[in-house]
Amino acid sequence: FSFFSGLGFLDLGFENAGFDIVFVNENNDMFLNAYKYARRNQVHKCKYGYSNEDVRQYLNDAFWKNSFPDYYDREKKVIGFIGGPPCPDFSTAGKNKGENGKNGQLTNVYVDLIIRRKPDFFLLENVKGLYQTKKHKAFYDRMKRKLYKAGYSLFDSVENALEYGVPQNRDRLFLVGL
């Protein structure tokens, strides 16, 4: 399940590693249309399709059950959530509004969604300012505690895209939970 999918580059990495993306949620119609266009000739199609719904909708139990009726039938399935909630509110180059900013609130929503739906694993990607800025690190640590209390083992790391062959000097924070 991909949330905050953007143009789908994170999804592409997971697909290249052998995962099936069964659902894509991207609130920005321009990004969602570009995502679908880029994959128009792909053999694999998203089982649950594409959505531009506000991610908060997926916290609603009835909405979730209607959208994914067989989600809790987990026999022989490993379910993961991947996503990079919008980061301008945590970026040192941004407005620095943090968890209270319009976009910053979505990081908390994503964490609540993970805790409520209990995927087998998750990945949260964001800017390093979420981890390295004192103001935002307190929020990040609270999110990690919530996930830990929900039963997840956590690993986080700041990685640079250059180290993985991408021609871009771009640090990103990755939080993985199992």
N, C-alpha and C positions, 0 to 999 in steps of 0.2 A: 504494500500500500504506500503510495507516494503522496505526500502532502507538501504544499508550497513548492510544487514541481518546477516552476519556472519554465525554461526551455527544455528541461529534461536531461541535462548533462549528468546529474547524479544518478538518475535512473539508467542512463546509458551505461555507466560504469557497472551498476548492479546487473544489468542485462548481459554485459560482456563477461561477467563472472558466473553466469548461469542461472540467475534469478529471473522469475517471471514477474513483471509488473502487472498486477491484476486490477489496479485502480489508480487513477491519477486525479488529484485535486489541485487546481490552480485557480485562484480567484480572479486573476487578471486575464481577461478574454484575449488580449493580444498575445500573451505568452502561451495560453492554452491552445489557441489556433495555430501558432507556430509549432508547438509541440506535436500536435496532430498532423500537421502538414509534413513535418520532418519524418514522420513514421508512416506516411500514407501507403507505402509499398511493403511494409513489414508483414511477414506471415503471421506473427503472434499479435493478437489483438487483446486489449484489456478485457478481462472477463466481466468486470463491473463497469467498464467504460470510463468516461471522462466527466469531471464535474467542475463547475465554477462556483459552487456553493461556498458560503462563508464556513470556514473550518469549524466554527462553534456549533454548527448544525449537527456535527457528528458526535457531539457529547450527548445529544438527546437519544435516549434508548429506543424510542419508537422509530425515529428517523433512521437510526442505525440498523435496526432489524428489518425495516422495509428496504433499505439500500443493499444490505448484505445478509440475506436470509440464512445462508449456510456458514456464516463466519465462525460460529462456535462449534461446528462439526470439524474438529481438528485432527481426526484420524489421518495419519500419514501426511500431514501438512505441517510445514514450518511457516509461520506467519511473521512478517517483519514490517515495521513502519520505518520509512526513510523520509527525511525532510529537513529543509533549511528554512526555518521561519525568517521572515524579513528582518534584516539586520541594521538598518540605518540608525535605529535608536540606541544601538550598542557600539556603533562605529566611532572611533576617535575622530574621524573626519565628518561625522554626522552631527545631528542636533543634540546627541547625548541625553535624550529623555529617558532612556533605560526602560525598565519594566512598566512605567506609567505611560510611555509613548504609545501612539496608535498601533505601530508595528511591534513594539516591544511587548505589548500585552499578548501577542500571538505566540510567543515562546512559552508562556505559562499555559496557554490553551493547549498547545501541542503536548506539553508534559501531562496535563490533566487528561487529554485524550489517550495517551499511552497508558496511564495508570488505570483509566476506566475500561479500556478495551483489552489490556493485557496481551499484547503481541509477544511472541517468543523472543524477539529481539527488536531493537530500534537503533536508529542512527539520527542524531541531531547535529546539524552542521550550522556554524555561525561564524561571525568575525571574532578575531582574537580579543577584541575589546571586551567581550562578554566575560572573559576569563582574566584578563590582565589589568583591567581598570578597577580600582578599589571599589568605586560606587557600584559597578555592575557585578563584580565578583561575589558580593554578599547575596545578590539575587540568584546568581548561578549556583552558589553553594546551597541555597535553600531548595532550588529545583533538584539538585543532586540528592539532597536528603530525602525529599519526597519520593524520588524514584527508588532510592535504596530501601526506604521503609515499605515500598510496594513490592519488594522482593528482587529487585534487579541488582546484579553485579555490574559495576560500572568501570569503564576505562575511558579516559579522555587524553587528547593529544592535540597540540598545535602542529599542523603540517603545512609545508609550502608546496604549491603546485609545481614549481620548478623541479623539485625532487622526484616528480613522477612523470617527467617528460612533457609537461604542459608549458608552452612558451609564455609564461606569465608569472611574475614575482608576486604571489598572492598567498598570504598566510590565512589559514582557516582553522577554527576549533572544531574538533570532532568528538562527540560524546557518544559512546556505544554502550548499550545496556543489553544484558543477556539474562 
